Amino acid sequence: MGMMGKLAVGVAGTGMALAVATVAVGPRMTDWYEGHHREQADYSTGSAAKAGQRTVPSWLPDDASAVRYLRSTTTDDSLLRATVPGGRLPAGCTPSERKSGAAHPGPTTKDRPGAARLKAGWFPAAPAAEVSGRCGHYSVVLSGDQLYAWQDGAGARAAGQGGAAPRR
């Protein structure tokens, strides 16, 4: 085999090795990147969650239980799931505005949540067709005593709240 043939085999072999490395390592790099740009934690109570993570919203009741929290450190998008006493919206939250009467039983445009962009196995892909209320910049859905809440970090920043600003 001549010099050009050996060079062609070498280039082809290097290309194949790079392709295999990309397929094998690429997904791991994505997982590593996302894992390093997300904060996720479980807490037994709302008070423990607020003490353990400065970005957990202050409206979460102290006596909430089974709290799960996920936040992207790059976008400030957040997911929150908790069991709330009595299955009621937390104090300081605003119930959704729904028009009464049979002529318009559905939610108003304001009540339709944007989809949560973060994903977690413990958070439903589509929590509900309409939100139960708003808590700060979070859309909130109550399902029995389960509270599901999500925040669009860009929307919170645009509204001047800074998304992940510490509680005061």
DRENVEXKE-252710 format. One record per residue (C-alpha): residue number from 1; y, x, z. Coordinates in steps of 0.05 Angstrom, whole numbers, plus 32768, in hexadecimal, padded with zeros to 4 digits. Last residue first. Layout:
BEGIN
@n=NUM; py=Y; px=X; pz=Z
...
//
This chain:
BEGIN
@n=168; py=82FF; px=7D25; pz=8418
@n=167; py=82C5; px=7D26; pz=83E8
@n=166; py=82BF; px=7D62; pz=83BA
@n=165; py=82D2; px=7D59; pz=8371
@n=164; py=8295; px=7D52; pz=8345
@n=163; py=82B2; px=7D24; pz=8311
@n=162; py=82F9; px=7D3E; pz=8311
@n=161; py=8317; px=7CFB; pz=8325
@n=160; py=834E; px=7CF8; pz=82F2
@n=159; py=8332; px=7CBF; pz=82C9
@n=158; py=8321; px=7CF0; pz=8291
@n=157; py=82F9; px=7D19; pz=82C4
@n=156; py=82D1; px=7CDB; pz=82D9
@n=155; py=82C4; px=7CC9; pz=8291
@n=154; py=82AC; px=7D0F; pz=8281
@n=153; py=827F; px=7D0F; pz=82BD
@n=152; py=825C; px=7CCF; pz=82A9
@n=151; py=8242; px=7CB5; pz=82EB
@n=150; py=8201; px=7C93; pz=82FB
@n=149; py=81E9; px=7C65; pz=8332
@n=148; py=81A6; px=7C43; pz=8342
@n=147; py=81A3; px=7C1D; pz=8384
@n=146; py=815F; px=7C03; pz=839A
@n=145; py=8160; px=7BCB; pz=83CE
@n=144; py=814E; px=7B96; pz=839B
@n=143; py=8164; px=7BB4; pz=8359
@n=142; py=81AD; px=7BC7; pz=8360
@n=141; py=81D0; px=7BE8; pz=8326
@n=140; py=820C; px=7C15; pz=832E
@n=139; py=823B; px=7C36; pz=82FC
@n=138; py=825C; px=7C70; pz=831E
@n=137; py=82A5; px=7C83; pz=8318
@n=136; py=82B7; px=7C69; pz=835D
@n=135; py=8280; px=7C38; pz=836D
@n=134; py=827D; px=7C06; pz=8335
@n=133; py=8253; px=7BC7; pz=8335
@n=132; py=8212; px=7BA3; pz=8327
@n=131; py=820E; px=7BC2; pz=82E3
@n=130; py=81F2; px=7B9E; pz=82A7
@n=129; py=81B6; px=7BA4; pz=8279
@n=128; py=8192; px=7BCB; pz=82AF
@n=127; py=817B; px=7C11; pz=82C4
@n=126; py=816B; px=7C28; pz=827D
@n=125; py=8145; px=7C6B; pz=8281
@n=124; py=8134; px=7C5B; pz=82CA
@n=123; py=8141; px=7C94; pz=82FC
@n=122; py=8107; px=7CB6; pz=8320
@n=121; py=80EE; px=7CDD; pz=82E3
@n=120; py=8134; px=7CF8; pz=82D8
@n=119; py=8163; px=7CF5; pz=829C
@n=118; py=81AD; px=7D04; pz=8298
@n=117; py=81D5; px=7CDE; pz=8263
@n=116; py=81D8; px=7C9D; pz=8289
@n=115; py=81E5; px=7C67; pz=8256
@n=114; py=822A; px=7C47; pz=8257
@n=113; py=822B; px=7C0A; pz=8283
@n=112; py=823C; px=7BC4; pz=826C
@n=111; py=8265; px=7BA2; pz=82A3
@n=110; py=82A9; px=7BB0; pz=8281
@n=109; py=8291; px=7B8D; pz=8243
@n=108; py=8284; px=7B4E; pz=826D
@n=107; py=823E; px=7B3F; pz=8283
@n=106; py=8216; px=7B05; pz=8269
@n=105; py=8216; px=7ABC; pz=8280
@n=104; py=824F; px=7AA6; pz=8252
@n=103; py=824D; px=7A5B; pz=8244
@n=102; py=8220; px=7A4E; pz=8280
@n=101; py=8258; px=7A5A; pz=82B2
@n=100; py=8275; px=7A96; pz=82D5
@n=99; py=8291; px=7AD4; pz=82B3
@n=98; py=8277; px=7B12; pz=82D3
@n=97; py=82A1; px=7B48; pz=82F3
@n=96; py=8276; px=7B7E; pz=8310
@n=95; py=8279; px=7B8A; pz=835B
@n=94; py=82AA; px=7BBF; pz=8373
@n=93; py=8292; px=7BF5; pz=83A2
@n=92; py=82B8; px=7C06; pz=83E2
@n=91; py=827F; px=7BF3; pz=8410
@n=90; py=823B; px=7BFE; pz=83EF
@n=89; py=821F; px=7BC9; pz=83C1
@n=88; py=81EA; px=7B9F; pz=83E4
@n=87; py=819E; px=7BA6; pz=83E5
@n=86; py=819D; px=7B98; pz=8430
@n=85; py=819D; px=7BE1; pz=8442
@n=84; py=81A0; px=7C0F; pz=8406
@n=83; py=8164; px=7C35; pz=83E9
@n=82; py=8180; px=7C6D; pz=83BF
@n=81; py=8184; px=7C88; pz=8378
@n=80; py=81BB; px=7CB3; pz=835E
@n=79; py=81C7; px=7CD2; pz=8319
@n=78; py=8202; px=7CFE; pz=8308
@n=77; py=8228; px=7D19; pz=82CB
@n=76; py=8255; px=7D52; pz=82E2
@n=75; py=824F; px=7D70; pz=829B
@n=74; py=823B; px=7DB9; pz=82A9
@n=73; py=8224; px=7DB3; pz=82F1
@n=72; py=81F7; px=7D79; pz=82DE
@n=71; py=81E9; px=7D4E; pz=831A
@n=70; py=81A9; px=7D30; pz=8336
@n=69; py=81A2; px=7D09; pz=8377
@n=68; py=8168; px=7CE6; pz=8399
@n=67; py=8173; px=7CBF; pz=83DA
@n=66; py=8137; px=7CA1; pz=83FE
@n=65; py=8164; px=7C7E; pz=8430
@n=64; py=81A9; px=7C60; pz=8434
@n=63; py=81C3; px=7C60; pz=847C
@n=62; py=81FF; px=7C8D; pz=846D
@n=61; py=8213; px=7C5E; pz=8435
@n=60; py=8223; px=7C80; pz=83F3
@n=59; py=826E; px=7C75; pz=83E7
@n=58; py=827D; px=7CBE; pz=83F5
@n=57; py=825C; px=7CD3; pz=83B4
@n=56; py=822B; px=7D0D; pz=83B6
@n=55; py=8254; px=7D48; pz=839C
@n=54; py=8255; px=7D6F; pz=83DE
@n=53; py=8209; px=7D72; pz=83E2
@n=52; py=81E5; px=7D7A; pz=8424
@n=51; py=8213; px=7D54; pz=8452
@n=50; py=821B; px=7D1B; pz=8421
@n=49; py=81D0; px=7D18; pz=8415
@n=48; py=81C1; px=7D1B; pz=8460
@n=47; py=81F1; px=7CE1; pz=846D
@n=46; py=81D0; px=7CB9; pz=8435
@n=45; py=818C; px=7CC2; pz=8455
@n=44; py=8149; px=7CE2; pz=8448
@n=43; py=8164; px=7D11; pz=8413
@n=42; py=814A; px=7D28; pz=83CF
@n=41; py=816C; px=7D5D; pz=83A5
@n=40; py=8180; px=7D6F; pz=835F
@n=39; py=81B7; px=7D9E; pz=8347
@n=38; py=81B5; px=7DAC; pz=82FD
@n=37; py=81CF; px=7DE5; pz=82D4
@n=36; py=8199; px=7E18; pz=82E5
@n=35; py=8161; px=7DE8; pz=82D5
@n=34; py=8181; px=7DD6; pz=8292
@n=33; py=8184; px=7E1F; pz=827E
@n=32; py=813E; px=7E2F; pz=8296
@n=31; py=8121; px=7DF1; pz=8274
@n=30; py=8144; px=7E05; pz=8233
@n=29; py=812B; px=7E4C; pz=823A
@n=28; py=80E5; px=7E33; pz=8246
@n=27; py=80E8; px=7E08; pz=8208
@n=26; py=80FD; px=7E44; pz=81DD
@n=25; py=80CA; px=7E76; pz=81F9
@n=24; py=808B; px=7E63; pz=81D4
@n=23; py=80A9; px=7E48; pz=8194
@n=22; py=80DD; px=7E80; pz=8191
@n=21; py=80AA; px=7EB5; pz=81A0
@n=20; py=807C; px=7E9C; pz=8169
@n=19; py=80B5; px=7E9D; pz=8137
@n=18; py=80CB; px=7EE3; pz=814D
@n=17; py=8084; px=7EFD; pz=8145
@n=16; py=807F; px=7EDD; pz=8100
@n=15; py=80C1; px=7EFE; pz=80EA
@n=14; py=80AA; px=7F41; pz=8104
@n=13; py=8069; px=7F3B; pz=80DE
@n=12; py=808D; px=7F28; pz=809E
@n=11; py=80BD; px=7F63; pz=80A5
@n=10; py=8084; px=7F93; pz=80B2
@n=9; py=805A; px=7F78; pz=8078
@n=8; py=8097; px=7F7E; pz=8049
@n=7; py=80A4; px=7FC6; pz=8061
@n=6; py=805B; px=7FD9; pz=8056
@n=5; py=805E; px=7FBC; pz=8010
@n=4; py=809E; px=7FE0; pz=8000
@n=3; py=8081; px=8023; pz=8018
@n=2; py=8044; px=801B; pz=7FEC
@n=1; py=8000; px=8000; pz=8000
//
